[in-house]
């Protein structure tokens, strides 16, 4: 029996899937993908993520504002997300966080809405999904300052060091690795893949971005998550089945889904 994988982060609502979205999704199970989590990046994409989750039994949604778009966020969006989170298929707040690489939104604005959305996750007792690019110090500081009993979630497409990952794990978070771990010169992600405790590791594609080898340069799809798993299996010197099984168990534990 083939290994079944969980893609813990994919944007199937993205416009790059507009022409063949249903076809891509229809063949996921045949490509050994059993669950996909689709986070939102603003109000519109969060609504699309929920619609996809309600259409397909193996897709789940998260709702939230990505740091790139945080300049458009308003207080009223928190109430809308709270209402959306009452739906069965919404299992997290996200993706939220900071991005100092592109600075598409003012950093003070990013920090404000990162805090507010963490507080929403706390109020709703939901995990939250963190985007962190070139903002490690502030992300960790804010997460520590806003920490609460029961806090949990994912550092998605993790790009920090193995040492830093231990700080996030202490806060109750999982480390998710994507396509970059397959890149030849990706020394740090490969070290993280080796050192993160197996019970705190997840895999993802971040589709349609960050396509793994050997398809780098093409549109990413959830079916390529197996190449991330294959690289991690190689790095950890374990079987592909073990990576699929363990990361699947981790995901289901985090989101309180049936094992």
C-alpha positions in Angstrom: 0.0 0.0 0.0 1.4 3.4 -1.0 2.2 6.0 1.7 -0.4 8.7 2.2 0.7 12.2 2.8 -0.7 15.3 4.5 0.1 18.7 2.9 -0.1 21.0 5.9 0.0 24.2 3.8 -1.2 24.8 0.2 -3.0 27.7 -1.5 -5.4 25.9 -3.8 -7.5 29.1 -3.9 -4.6 30.9 -5.7 -5.4 32.3 -9.2 -2.8 30.0 -10.7 -5.2 27.2 -10.2 -8.2 28.9 -11.7 -8.0 27.0 -15.0 -7.7 23.5 -13.6 -8.4 23.6 -9.9 -11.0 20.9 -9.8 -8.9 18.6 -11.9 -5.8 19.2 -9.6 -7.9 18.5 -6.5 -9.7 15.5 -8.0 -6.5 13.6 -8.6 -4.9 14.3 -5.2 -6.0 11.2 -3.5 -4.8 9.1 -6.5 -1.4 10.9 -5.9 -1.4 9.7 -2.3 -2.4 13.0 -0.7 -5.0 12.3 2.0 -5.4 15.8 3.5 -4.7 19.4 2.5 -4.8 22.5 4.7 -5.6 25.6 2.8 -4.8 28.8 4.7 -6.2 32.2 3.8 -4.1 35.3 3.1 -6.9 37.9 3.3 -10.7 38.0 3.7 -11.4 37.0 0.1 -8.9 34.1 0.0 -10.1 32.9 3.4 -13.7 32.8 2.0 -12.4 30.8 -1.0 -10.4 28.5 1.3 -13.6 27.8 3.3 -15.6 27.2 0.1 -13.0 24.6 -1.1 -13.0 22.9 2.3 -16.8 22.6 2.3 -16.7 21.2 -1.2 -14.0 18.6 -0.7 -14.0 16.3 2.4 -10.2 16.1 2.5 -9.5 19.8 2.4 -9.5 22.0 5.6 -9.3 25.7 5.8 -7.6 28.4 8.0 -8.7 32.0 8.0 -6.5 35.1 8.5 -4.5 37.9 7.0 -1.0 37.3 5.6 1.5 40.0 6.6 1.8 41.1 3.0 -1.8 42.1 3.1 -2.1 43.3 6.7 -2.2 46.9 5.5 -5.8 46.1 4.4 -6.9 44.5 7.6 -9.6 46.2 9.8 -11.1 45.5 13.2 -14.2 44.2 11.5 -12.3 41.4 9.9 -11.6 39.8 13.3 -15.4 39.5 13.8 -15.8 38.0 10.3 -13.0 35.5 11.0 -14.6 34.6 14.3 -17.9 33.8 12.6 -16.1 31.8 9.9 -14.2 29.9 12.5 -17.5 28.5 13.7 -17.6 26.4 10.6 -16.5 22.8 11.1 -13.9 22.8 8.3 -12.0 25.8 9.7 -9.3 24.4 11.9 -6.8 27.3 12.4 -6.1 31.0 12.2 -3.7 31.8 9.4 -1.6 32.4 7.8 -0.4 35.2 10.0 3.0 36.6 10.9 5.7 38.9 9.7 7.6 39.4 6.4 10.5 41.8 6.5 11.9 40.6 3.1 9.3 42.2 0.9 7.9 44.7 3.4 4.6 44.9 1.4 3.0 46.3 4.6 4.4 48.6 7.2 6.2 46.7 9.9 4.3 48.3 12.7 1.0 47.3 10.9 2.3 43.8 10.5 3.1 43.5 14.1 -0.2 44.9 15.2 -2.3 42.4 13.3 0.0 39.5 14.1 -0.8 40.2 17.8 -4.5 40.7 17.2 -4.8 37.4 15.2 -2.9 35.5 17.9 -5.3 36.8 20.4 -8.2 35.7 18.2 -6.7 32.2 18.0 -6.5 32.3 21.8 -10.1 33.4 22.1 -11.3 30.6 19.8 -8.9 28.0 21.1 -7.5 27.3 17.6 -4.0 26.7 16.4 -2.4 29.4 14.4 -0.1 29.2 11.3 2.9 31.5 11.2 4.6 33.1 8.2 8.1 34.3 9.1 10.5 35.7 6.6 13.6 37.6 7.7 11.7 38.5 10.9 12.8 35.7 13.3 13.6 38.0 16.2 10.3 39.9 16.2 8.2 36.8 15.4 9.7 34.9 18.4 9.4 38.0 20.7 5.7 38.6 19.9 4.9 34.9 20.2 6.5 34.9 23.6 4.8 38.1 24.7 1.4 36.8 23.5 2.0 33.3 24.8 -0.8 31.5 26.7 -1.6 28.1 28.0 -2.8 25.9 25.2 -1.0 27.9 22.5 -0.1 25.7 19.5 0.3 25.9 15.7 2.8 25.7 12.9 5.9 27.6 11.8 5.1 27.1 8.1 7.8 26.6 5.5 10.3 27.1 8.2 13.4 29.0 7.2 15.2 29.6 10.5 17.9 27.7 12.2 17.7 24.4 14.0 18.6 26.2 17.2 15.8 28.7 16.8 13.3 25.9 16.0 13.8 24.7 19.5 12.5 28.0 20.9 9.3 27.7 18.8 8.8 24.1 19.8 9.0 25.1 23.5 6.0 27.4 22.8 4.0 24.4 21.6 4.6 24.8 17.8 5.4 22.3 15.0 8.0 22.9 12.4 6.8 22.4 8.8 9.3 22.0 5.9 8.5 22.5 2.2 10.2 22.4 -1.2 13.4 24.3 -0.1 14.6 21.3 1.9 15.0 19.5 -1.5 17.3 22.2 -3.0 20.9 21.1 -3.4 22.4 24.0 -1.5 19.8 24.3 1.2 22.2 23.5 4.1 20.1 25.0 6.9 16.7 23.4 6.0 18.4 20.0 5.7 20.0 20.5 9.2 16.5 21.4 10.6 15.0 18.3 8.9 17.7 16.2 10.7 17.4 17.8 14.1 13.8 18.7 14.7 12.1 16.0 17.0 10.2 13.7 14.8 7.0 14.3 16.8 7.2 18.0 16.0 7.7 17.8 12.2 5.3 18.5 9.4 5.5 18.6 5.6 4.0 21.0 3.1 4.1 22.4 -0.4 3.1 26.0 0.0 1.5 25.5 -3.5 1.7 27.1 -6.0 5.1 28.4 -4.6 8.4 26.9 -3.7 8.2 23.8 -5.9 10.5 21.0 -4.8 13.1 19.3 -6.9 12.8 17.8 -9.5 10.0 20.1 -10.6 11.6 23.4 -9.4 10.5 26.3 -11.6 7.1 24.8 -12.4 3.8 25.5 -10.6 3.8 23.7 -7.3 0.9 21.3 -6.4 0.0 19.3 -3.3 0.9 16.1 -5.1 4.6 17.1 -4.9 4.6 16.9 -1.1 6.0 13.4 -1.5 9.3 14.8 -2.8 9.6 16.8 0.5 8.9 13.6 2.4 11.5 11.7 0.3 14.2 14.2 1.1 13.4 14.1 4.8 13.5 10.3 4.8 16.9 10.4 3.1 18.2 13.0 5.6 16.9 11.2 8.7 17.8 7.8 7.3 14.3 6.4 7.7 11.7 5.0 5.3 9.3 7.1 3.3 6.5 5.3 5.0 7.8 6.4 8.4 7.9 10.0 7.4 4.4 9.9 5.9 3.0 8.1 9.0 4.7 10.3 11.6 4.0 13.7 9.9 0.4 12.5 9.4 0.0 11.6 13.0 1.5 14.9 14.1 -0.9 16.9 11.9 -3.9 15.0 13.2 -2.8 15.4 16.8 -2.3 19.2 16.4 -5.7 19.7 14.8 -7.5 17.0 16.9 -8.5 14.9 13.9 -9.1 11.2 14.0 -5.8 9.2 13.8 
